[in-house]
């Protein structure tokens, strides 16, 4: 199964929810479950399917193969990797705390601006945008406490 490698960045305070890591290099399968299901690890330790590397000069880097995903299971079971799946993946595997500040149910929280290759995601199809190798996806919180 082929993988797609792309960059994800967080700003406006969202990076605090992701372990104070502003930039992440992420590799995910090109085909993902159509229901956006993320196979959660059986323990709280780092799942065997996730590889994390980090140096002071480079962004955090993730490679993942969702457990139990078989793209040959038939039509309707998988889809191309898209922003919607990415948000579920980020919430389940990368987010460190307070998921309610990133997502509200199955949707991004109002006030989170998403840029895809420096373009507002509303011009790119929002959560239906299919991610490509080398894409840069930026999540910025426009909400400020007070």
N, C-alpha and C positions, 0 to 999 in steps of 0.2 A: 504494500500500500504506500502510495507516495505521501510525502509530508510537505507542508507549506510553512516557511519560516518568515516571520514578520516581526516588526517592532511595535510594542505597546508602551505608551507613556502616560503618566498621571500627573495632573497639576491642580492648582487651586485648593490644595489640602487633601485631595484624594490619595496622594502618595502616602499619607500617614496611615491609611487603612491597609496599605499594601507593604507593610514593613519598612516604611521610609525609603522604599526603592522607587525612584522616579521612572527609570527606563528598564524595560524587560524585553529580551529577545525570546520569542516564543515559537516553537515548532509544534504543529498539530497535524493530524491526518487530513488529507484533502476531502475525505468522505467521513461524515460524522452522523450520529443518530438523528433522524428527522424529528424526533420528539425532544431533542436537546438534552437527553438524559446523560448524566455524568456518573460514571461508575465510581462511587466513593470508596476509599481504601477501607479495609476491614479493621484497621487499627489507626491510632492517631499518629503513628510514625509515617515518614515519607513513603508514599506508595512505590512499589517496585517499578511501576510504569512511568515514573517521573524522574527525570534527571535534572538537578539544579547545580549550576556552576556560577560562581561569583568571584570577581576580583574588584579591587578598588577602582580600576580604570574602565571597567566594562559593565554594561548593564547586566542585571540578573538574566540568566538564560534558562529556558525550560524546554524540554522535549517530552512529549507525552503520546502514548497510545492508549486510548480509553479501553479499559478492561471489558472484554466480552463483545467488542464491536467486530462484526463480521460483515464487510460490505457486500458479500455475495448472498446475503440472506433474502434478497428479493426486492422488488420495487416498493417504494414507499417507506422503506426502513432506514434508508440513509439519504443524505443530501450533501451538497457541496458545503464546505466550511463557510460560515457566514458570521456576521457580527452578532446575531442573536445567540448562536452557539458559543461564541467567544465570551459574551457576558456571563453565561451560565458557567463556563469553564473558569473564568476569573473568580467568580463568587465561590465556587466549590473548591478550587485548588490553589489559588494565589492570594486571595483576600485573607488578611490576618485577623481583622476585628470589625465589628459593627456593620454587618452586611446590609442592614436597613438604611445605611447612609449611601450605599451604592445602588441597590436595587429595591424596588417596591413590588413585592410579589415576583412576577416573571418579567417585569419591565424595568428599564433603567429608571432611577429616581428622577423626578422632575428637577431641573436645575443642573443636570449633568450634560455638558456640551460634548459632542463627539465630532472629532475631525478625522477624516479619512484622506490621507495624503494632502493635508492642509486645506481640505474642502469640507464644508458642513455636510454631515451625513444625510441631512434632509435632501440634498441634491444628488446623493449617491444611492438612494433607496432605503435609507435608514438600516434597520436590523436585517433586511434582506440582502444587503451588499455582500457579494461573495469575495472573500479574502484571497489575495494573490501573493505569491512570493515577493518579498521586498516591500510590501505595504507598510505604512506607518499609521497607526491608529492612536489617537490622543483622546483621553478622557479628562475633562476639566470641570471641576465643581464651580458653579457660579453662585453658590449659596455661601453666605457668611454668617457666622453666629453673631448674636448681639443681645 
